[in-house]
Amino acid sequence: MDLKEQMRADVAAAMRGGETQRRDVLRMVLAAVKQIEVDGQKTLDDAGVQDVLRKQIKQRQESIADFTKAGRLADVARETAEIAIIEAYLPQMMTRAEIEVIARGVVEELGVTDAKAMGQVMSKLMPHVKGRADGRLVNEVVRSLLQ
């Protein structure tokens, strides 16, 4: 069962179980997937669906920052709960230590010693961690290794 089918089945289960928030979040995500498929005139595979899920999480994280500034704690809680629902469909994210191990290997492989070559390290490293690590965290790890 691919990711879209799993989400559709989970929407039905949420409807039967009376989980309105879960149902609504999954419907929004499926609508975003469908929109991208229609716009691009293609069918997304699991990797494409995961990209949409990450984009949805990023949008909610930006909303959380705005809601926090505005003091809207109920909205922050709602968005945080939505992120938790969406994250259940993504592979487990790498920890900082795991990223650091891979980054050290790339730095050693390239023989880089200063921050000027950060672009080289990032371009070589990102394909190894794509979809499993946050880009900002990877950037922080590489920056700390090169200083």
N, C-alpha and C positions, 0 to 999 in steps of 0.2 A: 504494500500500500504506500503510495507516494504521499508527500507532505500535504498537498492540497486535499486529497481524499481523506487523510487523517483529520484535517481541520474540519472538513464538512461533516464527518462522522461525529466529531466532538461538538459541533454546533447542535446536531440532533440530540446528542446525549445531554448537553446543557439545557436544551429546551425541555426534555423529559424530566430533568432533575430540578428545574426551576432556577437554574443559575443564570440570571439575566445579564449580569456583567460579563461573564465569560462568553455567553452567546453573542452579545453585542460586540465585544472586542474581536472575536473570531470573524463575525460578519464583516466588520470594518476591514480587517486584514484581507479577507477573501475578496472584498470589493476592490481593494488596492491592487491585488494580484491580477484580478480580471481586467482592471483599467490598463495596467501595463501590457497585458497580453493583447488587448484590443488596439492600443496605441501602436505597439510594435508589430502587430499582425503576426504573432508567434505564440507558441505555447511554452510557458516557463517550466523548466525542470526543477528538481529540488534545490539546486544551487541558486537558481534565479529567484525562487520563492524565499530562500533564506536571505538573499540580498534585500528583498522587499521587507522582510521581517526586521532586519537590522535598521532599515530606513525608518520604519514605524517606531522602533525603539528610540532612535535618535530624535525623532520629532517629539516624542513624549518627554525625553530628557530635557529638550529645549523648553518645552512647556513647563516642566517642573521648575526650571530656573526662573522663568518669568513669574510663575505663581508664587514662588518663594519670596521673590522681591516684593510682590504685591500683598503678601501676607495672607494668601488664600490657601490655608492649610488643608481644607477639605478637598480642593482640587489637586493639591500635591499628593494626597493620599490616594485619590482615585487614579491618577496617572501612574503612580508607583505600582498599584495593584494591576493595572493594565500591562505594564512592562513585565511583571512577573508572569502573567498569562502568556504573553508573546514569547518570552525567553524559554518557556517550556518546549518550544518547537525548534529551538536552535541547539547546535552542538555545544557541549560544555566549553566555556571560555578558558583559555590558558591563564595560569597564574603568572605573577611577575617573575618568580623564580624560573619557571619553564621558559618564558620568553628570554630571560637573561642567558640561559644556557645556549639557546639557539643563536642569540645575538653574539655571544662570545665566540662561537664557532665561526660565524660569518666575519667578524672583525679579524680573527686570527687568519682565516683563509685569504682575506684581502690584504692583510698586513698593514692595516690602517692604524695610525696612532693619534691623529688629531681630529678635531671636530670639523675641519674643512671637508673631510671625505664622508660626512654624514649622509649625504645624498646617495653615494655609492652603496653604503651599508644598508640604508633603508630600501633601496631598489632591489638589492639582492635578498634582503630578509623578508620583505612583505609577502612574496609568493609562498613562503614557508608557513606563515602564520595567518594568511588571509582567511577571514571568517571565523577564526578561533581566538583572535586577540584584538583588543581595541587599539586603533592606530595611535591614539594619544599616549597610551601606556607604552607601546612599542617605541615611540619617539622618546619618551622620558628615559626608558631603559638604555637606548642607544646613546643618548646624550650623556647619561651618567657614565657609561663605559668609555666614552671618548674623551672625557675630561680628566 
